[in-house]
Amino acid sequence: MPFETSGGNVRGLVVAHVSDPQDHASDHERRTLLQFASRLAALKGWADGGFHDPARGATRPLYFVPASTLTSQEAQALGVRGPDDLFGGVVPHAFVATKVISHPLVAHGAAAPAGWNPALAAQLGDAVLGGFAVFDPADALRAGESLLARGRIRSKPARATGGRGQRLLRDRGELQDLVAGLDASELREHGLVLEEDLEDVTTFSVGQVRVAGLVATYHGVQSLTRSNNGQPVFGGSRLTVARGDFDDLLALRPAPEVVRAIEQARRYDAAVRACYPGFYASRCNYDILRGRGADGRMRSAVLEQSWRAGGATGAELAALEVLQAEPGRDVVCCRCVEVFGDSPDPPANATVYYRGVDPKAGPLTKYTVVEDHVDPR
């Protein structure tokens, strides 16, 4: 069957994709992902295909909006050949998409998954916090003891997002309790991060998106809010988005601490590409933490990476829409907001991604606003 055409051009289909039924299982996550796909379809001038259904067959080109970073094997099965085929990224091994790649092993010969490249940690240097990736209980104990000698540390499950599952460890007793409660099979397959903890922190977002011939690069500051069960969670970001690449973003002359964050994100991105051939992405987002270490000095470091649709994607797409509609405009400022519990109506000019009662998360409102005033700093 020939591909459908519009105006003489092949008109493809943009589809949301969830490879793991446990991922993006909540109502607000699935509805938000569908809206991302719909807006990306409009940007590309393609049709909105809803959720991907392999049974329908590929009667036209497909562009995927995955809920998670794809592995090379998953991408091949879907027909994804490069960054122009998806909004997100592809990694050669599943662990490359998680937090564990930011840190070295505790010792040569320590447990690690197949495909692990120790060269990455050396290239990252001080672009990340002091810490270790561990895949074995004994390694976790050894790594934790080494880090506790310099101050309190934070443990992070490799696959958790939004700060979920993290624990603050102040002494050897708390470390031993953590290690005793670890699931050995989960640890062996996915790993755990142990890293130094900072105080008085600010979290910057630095990223880049490439869609429909547009390239937009941004920096921003994240905010925290409280979930309906009282836990601190992502509450939104305010992004300054430049048309073009990282050099175009730096040309806006942001504040020195933002310049540092941008440089660290670029270093992280370049190191991953060098150490894990086969990685590519059309959407890259890096969280950079700035705060005070145990020695009292201010530190800045990449906290984690995201190569999939994420918390800032509503603002990313809003900026792309403005840049596409206004070819003469080079800078856009956007806010994405998440509010739990009862909340006022979103602003009249907001794009609302979710407003309702999620069966799991409770009352929640998610929206994006394009700001009229542009302050590139």
Phi, psi and omega per residue, in radians:
M1 nan 2.268 -3.132
P2 -1.235 2.667 3.093
F3 -1.163 2.510 3.087
E4 -1.166 2.485 -3.134
T5 -2.158 2.750 3.080
S6 -2.468 2.062 -3.112
G7 1.099 0.517 3.130
G8 1.530 -0.138 -3.131
N9 -1.871 2.583 3.082
V10 -1.164 2.223 -3.120
R11 -1.838 1.908 -3.077
G12 -1.491 -3.020 -3.076
L13 -2.180 2.268 3.061
V14 -1.718 2.189 -3.061
V15 -2.265 2.468 2.985
A16 -1.384 2.590 -3.077
H17 -2.447 2.217 3.075
V18 -2.144 1.880 -3.069
S19 -1.382 -0.556 -3.127
D20 -1.936 2.073 -3.120
P21 -1.010 -0.390 3.125
Q22 -1.427 -0.255 -3.140
D23 -1.600 2.436 -3.118
H24 0.905 0.760 -3.089
A25 -1.480 -0.310 -3.090
S26 -1.368 2.773 -3.106
D27 -1.064 -0.798 -3.064
H28 -1.211 -0.596 3.117
E29 -1.185 -0.757 -3.110
R30 -1.208 -0.727 3.133
R31 -1.178 -0.652 3.098
T32 -1.151 -0.748 3.134
L33 -1.077 -0.707 3.100
L34 -1.101 -0.674 3.121
Q35 -1.211 -0.647 3.044
F36 -1.008 -0.806 -3.135
A37 -1.076 -0.704 -3.137
S38 -1.113 -0.736 -3.119
R39 -1.253 -0.611 3.071
L40 -1.163 -0.636 3.074
A41 -1.051 -0.750 3.121
A42 -1.125 -0.703 3.123
L43 -1.084 -0.683 -3.094
K44 -1.492 -0.231 -3.049
G45 1.275 0.463 3.129
W46 -1.853 3.077 3.118
A47 -1.515 2.631 3.102
D48 -1.547 2.056 -3.044
G49 -1.811 0.119 -3.132
G50 1.146 -2.547 3.098
F51 -1.365 2.491 3.141
H52 -1.116 2.294 3.104
D53 -2.189 1.785 -3.104
P54 -1.000 -0.457 -3.100
A55 -1.180 -0.351 -3.113
R56 -1.282 -0.386 -3.111
G57 1.376 2.733 -3.094
A58 -1.629 1.475 3.105
T59 -1.550 -0.034 3.105
R60 -2.733 2.881 3.119
P61 -1.073 2.515 3.134
L62 -2.004 2.464 3.026
Y63 -2.131 2.164 -2.992
F64 -1.750 2.511 3.001
V65 -2.113 1.492 -3.053
P66 -1.319 2.613 3.063
A67 -1.304 -0.370 -3.134
S68 -2.435 2.854 3.070
T69 -1.100 2.348 -3.121
L70 -1.523 2.604 2.927
T71 -1.479 2.858 3.127
S72 -1.021 -0.654 3.136
Q73 -1.136 -0.761 3.109
E74 -1.123 -0.747 -3.130
A75 -1.070 -0.763 -3.140
Q76 -1.072 -0.720 -3.126
A77 -1.129 -0.546 -3.137
L78 -1.500 -0.221 -3.083
G79 1.548 0.258 3.087
V80 -1.386 2.123 -3.049
R81 -1.955 -0.281 -3.103
G82 -3.011 -3.118 -3.052
P83 -1.116 -0.309 3.112
D84 -1.380 -0.063 -3.090
D85 -1.792 0.017 -3.115
L86 -2.783 2.782 2.976
F87 -1.784 1.693 -3.052
G88 2.618 -2.593 -3.074
G89 -2.547 2.928 3.130
V90 -2.272 2.312 -3.122
V91 -2.126 2.628 -3.112
P92 -1.262 -0.416 3.112
H93 -2.429 2.537 -3.066
A94 -1.018 -0.641 -3.084
F95 -1.152 -0.365 -3.127
V96 -1.125 -0.424 -3.131
A97 -1.463 -0.037 -3.063
T98 -1.895 3.099 -3.090
K99 -1.135 -0.398 -2.967
V100 -1.102 -0.434 -3.059
I101 -1.254 -0.216 -3.082
S102 -1.288 -0.223 -3.022
H103 -2.316 2.718 3.116
P104 -1.379 2.961 2.967
L105 -1.281 2.794 -3.078
V106 -1.251 -0.402 3.122
A107 -2.813 2.760 3.048
H108 -1.070 2.288 -3.123
G109 1.555 -0.020 3.079
A110 -1.142 2.741 -3.112
A111 -1.019 2.436 3.132
A112 -2.780 2.689 3.126
P113 -1.283 2.763 3.071
A114 -1.044 2.353 -3.141
G115 1.687 -0.079 -3.120
W116 -1.073 2.318 3.134
N117 -2.014 1.852 -3.111
P118 -1.183 -0.216 -3.115
A119 -1.210 -0.408 -3.080
L120 -1.087 -0.815 -3.100
A121 -1.012 -0.681 3.137
A122 -1.151 -0.643 3.132
Q123 -1.278 -0.529 -3.126
L124 -1.261 -0.679 3.101
G125 0.923 -2.277 -3.095
D126 -1.464 0.252 3.013
A127 -1.330 -0.174 3.099
V128 -2.246 2.907 3.105
L129 -1.300 2.830 3.021
G130 -1.170 2.310 -3.114
G131 3.104 -3.109 -3.139
F132 -2.452 2.660 2.942
A133 -1.785 2.261 -3.084
V134 -2.237 2.545 -3.119
F135 -2.289 0.295 -3.073
D136 -2.653 2.429 -3.115
P137 -0.983 -0.739 -3.139
A138 -1.128 -0.679 3.093
D139 -1.149 -0.650 3.125
A140 -1.101 -0.744 3.129
L141 -1.134 -0.783 -3.139
R142 -1.118 -0.773 -3.135
A143 -1.141 -0.760 -3.132
G144 -1.100 -0.730 3.130
E145 -1.093 -0.694 3.117
S146 -1.099 -0.738 -3.112
L147 -1.281 -0.646 -3.128
L148 -1.101 -0.403 3.105
A149 -1.114 -0.317 -3.122
R150 -1.894 -0.080 -3.135
G151 2.473 -3.093 -3.095
R152 -1.198 2.720 -3.078
I153 -2.296 2.910 -3.140
R154 -2.151 2.348 3.052
S155 -1.776 2.464 -3.070
K156 -2.402 2.033 3.013
P157 -1.031 2.418 -3.004
A158 -1.055 -0.655 -3.007
R159 -1.679 -0.103 -3.092
A160 -1.277 2.613 3.108
T161 -2.166 2.809 3.045
G162 1.106 0.447 3.113
G163 1.424 0.060 -3.094
R164 -1.226 2.454 3.055
G165 1.390 0.033 -3.124
Q166 -1.370 2.623 3.101
R167 -2.343 2.483 3.077
L168 -1.684 2.227 -3.074
L169 -2.034 2.178 -3.063
R170 -1.875 -0.356 -3.097
D171 -2.665 3.087 -3.067
R172 -1.135 -0.571 3.124
G173 -1.091 -0.773 3.109
E174 -1.167 -0.604 3.083
L175 -1.132 -0.770 3.137
Q176 -1.106 -0.681 3.086
D177 -1.081 -0.736 3.120
L178 -1.065 -0.892 -3.074
V179 -1.083 -0.694 -3.132
A180 -1.107 -0.493 -3.102
G181 -1.640 0.041 -3.107
L182 -1.254 2.495 3.025
D183 -1.448 1.964 -3.020
A184 -1.040 -0.705 -3.118
S185 -1.215 -0.715 3.072
E186 -1.077 -0.768 -3.132
L187 -1.108 -0.774 -3.103
R188 -1.140 -0.667 -3.074
E189 -1.441 -0.676 -2.991
H190 -2.044 -0.462 3.070
G191 1.533 3.047 -3.122
L192 -2.493 2.514 3.078
V193 -1.811 2.319 2.973
L194 -2.124 2.127 -3.089
E195 -2.556 2.807 3.140
E196 -1.065 2.628 -3.123
D197 -1.847 2.477 3.096
L198 -1.944 2.712 3.078
E199 -2.014 2.882 3.115
D200 0.912 0.968 -2.940
V201 -1.670 2.650 2.937
T202 -2.194 2.390 3.130
T203 -1.935 2.058 3.070
F204 -1.638 2.636 2.978
S205 -1.982 2.303 3.058
V206 -2.292 2.299 -3.092
G207 -2.849 3.111 3.140
Q208 -2.620 2.469 3.083
V209 -2.276 2.509 3.132
R210 -2.278 1.970 -3.109
V211 -2.551 2.361 2.996
A212 0.905 0.723 3.115
G213 1.401 -0.034 3.110
L214 -1.707 2.491 3.010
V215 -2.184 2.199 3.128
A216 -2.320 2.365 -3.098
T217 -2.241 2.468 -2.971
Y218 -2.513 2.830 2.886
H219 -2.304 2.753 -3.131
G220 -2.922 3.087 3.120
V221 -2.158 2.307 3.120
Q222 -1.515 2.705 3.027
S223 -2.160 2.701 3.093
L224 -1.867 2.678 3.011
T225 -2.434 -3.074 3.107
R226 -1.919 2.310 3.065
S227 -1.245 3.086 -3.118
N228 -1.206 -0.235 3.028
N229 -1.821 0.235 3.012
G230 1.542 0.061 -3.114
Q231 -1.478 2.488 3.073
P232 -1.213 2.221 -3.105
V233 -2.454 2.976 3.104
F234 -1.007 2.247 -3.123
G235 -2.010 -0.010 3.123
G236 2.324 3.084 3.126
S237 -2.533 2.642 2.941
R238 -1.979 2.092 -3.054
L239 -1.918 2.448 2.895
T240 -1.835 2.045 -2.976
V241 -2.009 2.208 3.127
A242 -1.866 2.442 2.982
R243 -1.204 2.196 3.130
G244 1.984 -2.791 -3.018
D245 -1.740 -2.870 -3.075
F246 -1.099 -0.609 3.111
D247 -1.125 -0.643 3.097
D248 -1.173 -0.619 3.083
L249 -1.168 -0.767 3.131
L250 -1.154 -0.472 3.126
A251 -1.136 -0.283 3.082
L252 -1.328 -0.089 3.113
R253 1.002 1.014 3.088
P254 -1.188 2.995 -3.129
A255 -1.057 2.700 -3.075
P256 -0.951 -0.705 -3.127
E257 -1.190 -0.489 3.083
V258 -1.305 -0.701 3.069
V259 -1.002 -0.760 3.116
R260 -1.055 -0.751 3.135
A261 -1.109 -0.734 3.127
I262 -1.106 -0.754 3.137
E263 -1.105 -0.682 3.131
Q264 -1.204 -0.665 3.092
A265 -1.117 -0.733 3.115
R266 -1.108 -0.693 3.136
R267 -1.131 -0.742 3.127
Y268 -1.081 -0.853 -3.112
D269 -1.037 -0.807 -3.119
A270 -1.138 -0.656 -3.124
A271 -1.166 -0.720 3.118
V272 -1.119 -0.748 -3.133
R273 -1.105 -0.623 -3.127
A274 -1.300 -0.641 -3.018
C275 -1.592 -0.357 -3.138
Y276 -2.245 1.351 3.093
P277 -0.981 2.491 -3.066
G278 1.803 -0.258 3.049
F279 -1.348 2.372 2.975
Y280 -2.680 2.755 -3.090
A281 -2.768 2.542 3.003
S282 -1.793 -0.189 3.099
R283 -2.347 1.998 3.129
C284 -2.153 2.282 3.082
N285 -2.391 2.314 -3.135
Y286 -2.200 2.235 3.049
D287 -1.577 2.183 3.138
I288 -2.029 2.156 -3.105
L289 -1.695 2.302 3.040
R290 -2.127 2.158 -3.103
G291 -2.926 -3.032 -3.050
R292 -1.756 2.225 3.128
G293 -1.434 3.120 -3.120
A294 -1.095 -0.431 3.119
D295 -1.483 0.028 3.116
G296 1.533 -0.073 -3.106
R297 -1.571 2.571 3.087
M298 -1.315 2.375 -3.137
R299 -2.195 2.717 3.042
S300 -2.402 2.327 -3.082
A301 -2.812 2.617 3.046
V302 -1.204 2.184 -3.104
L303 -1.538 -0.805 3.088
E304 -2.884 2.934 -3.091
Q305 -2.045 2.747 3.064
S306 -2.499 2.116 3.103
W307 -2.091 0.934 3.136
R308 -2.763 2.932 3.034
A309 -1.006 2.329 -3.043
G310 -2.474 -2.842 -3.058
G311 -1.068 -0.555 -3.109
A312 -1.573 -0.011 -3.001
T313 -1.137 -0.592 3.074
G314 -0.985 -0.771 3.118
A315 -1.228 -0.656 3.104
E316 -1.037 -0.814 -3.113
L317 -1.197 -0.642 3.097
A318 -1.069 -0.722 3.123
A319 -1.147 -0.749 3.107
L320 -1.059 -0.688 3.127
E321 -1.093 -0.712 3.117
V322 -1.179 -0.788 -3.119
L323 -1.114 -0.594 3.096
Q324 -1.244 -0.701 -3.101
A325 -1.323 -0.448 -3.085
E326 -2.189 1.481 -3.071
P327 -1.031 -0.419 -3.132
G328 -1.497 -0.048 -3.092
R329 -1.682 2.387 -3.070
D330 -2.022 -0.205 -3.100
V331 -2.406 2.379 3.096
V332 -2.359 2.452 3.013
C333 -1.997 2.272 -3.094
C334 -2.359 2.655 3.047
R335 -2.159 2.355 2.931
C336 -1.978 2.418 -2.983
V337 -2.300 2.416 3.009
E338 -2.232 2.162 -3.086
V339 -2.203 2.168 3.101
F340 -1.677 2.660 -3.141
G341 1.392 -2.934 3.106
D342 -1.149 2.439 -3.112
S343 -2.644 2.724 3.068
P344 -1.116 2.858 3.058
D345 -1.061 2.516 3.059
P346 -1.072 2.799 3.102
P347 -0.991 2.704 -3.081
A348 -1.065 -0.525 -3.104
N349 -1.626 0.208 -3.078
A350 -1.418 2.587 2.910
T351 -1.645 1.959 -3.060
V352 -1.608 2.102 3.138
Y353 -1.611 -0.507 3.105
Y354 -2.809 2.351 3.003
R355 -2.627 1.853 -3.079
G356 3.043 -2.860 3.135
V357 -1.976 1.857 3.093
D358 -1.317 2.327 -3.118
P359 -0.998 -0.479 -3.140
K360 -1.738 -0.797 -3.032
A361 -1.529 -0.331 -3.090
G362 1.522 -2.860 -3.137
P363 -1.042 2.287 -3.060
L364 -2.692 2.441 3.045
T365 -2.237 2.292 3.126
K366 -2.286 2.182 -3.139
Y367 -2.633 2.928 3.124
T368 -2.286 2.501 3.129
V369 -2.314 2.344 2.987
V370 -1.559 2.207 -3.097
E371 -1.552 2.410 3.128
D372 -1.223 -0.692 -3.117
H373 -1.462 2.271 -3.141
V374 -1.947 2.052 3.051
D375 -2.105 1.673 -3.031
P376 -1.125 -0.199 3.130
R377 -1.514 nan nan
